[in-house]
């Protein structure tokens, strides 16, 4: 977060507000039978190793608090966790890497805040632990990406819906910052940026995406995509664009822009508040972190143009098992993308949820029972007796 961004204490926490039933996440409650199945699966997992922790940046522990049960704050709408599910602790630590790549100028921006409580100070009252991350892929200049990086968190926490409805606050913040950028006369309003943010309260994580950056969760070696790339030729985006009077030509919105959602680009938008094929409204995805969730990868399209989500998760997991350093892991991802001849700027953020490296996944050896026919038994007996 930029040092110049100020946060005014325009709101206070209300008693009982954390238990509001207003929906925030798109994730539904778990079926009891599913929970029992997951518990059974946990019994058969290999034990975690306990290596020396290497801190590359500041870290935040999920610790108990007298005001928060198990040290967790549940945004309204997310499932409440049982005592059995809160026996393990999460810890937020992150690393990042940005490279200009083959382009002439760098237009990416990003933000990493492992401890949002310490970052904001006493001016803003947010539950602990709390973390915030963002990746902003600019185009047509750096102004839009830089403006969003400096101000997006401020727009979220100062929104009237925060903290009672975090989902509404983030949706509103994306639209408001888009309008604020249009009013910033000293900036190039024709520049634009995609925006991908992650807000974590305890074990509740909310991903917001507008554009073609991508968030991928590493879950015991499997890649789980938590955002959808907003490309103009995507079926749902193409239908939305055409319904609002736009067109898609050769994969470009109105033949000009390779993304269907972005902040800025006001030369392609009408007046503020009017419906436009180029939308700044984000898609949100929420989930509750479990013990199997090991890390999160946030990257711009320069990474995903040359690498699949599963390949990125496999590479990061391998690196973390070697040195347990998210900073080095992000650099290795960027290095691999450059080897694969990406044609864009590169920005990667890796967020780990545990102080330990990922455990080795051991596939149990199956016992193969072999049998021998009666004829074969007689041949073997004859060989042993020296008859053959």
HUGIJO-V410016 format. One record per helix or strand of 3 or more residues. SS is the DSSP state (H for helix, E for strand). FROM is the first residue (numbers start at 1). LEN is the number of residues. If there is no record, write none. Layout:
# HUGIJO-V410016
ss->{SS:SS}
from->{FROM:FROM}
len->{LEN:LEN}
This chain:
# HUGIJO-V410016
ss->{H:H:H:H:E:E:H:E:H:H:E:E:E:E:H:E:E:H:H:H:E:H}
from->{17:32:69:84:91:108:116:130:143:166:195:204:214:222:235:283:293:301:309:326:346:374}
len->{3:12:3:3:9:6:8:10:15:18:7:7:6:4:9:6:7:4:15:14:7:12}
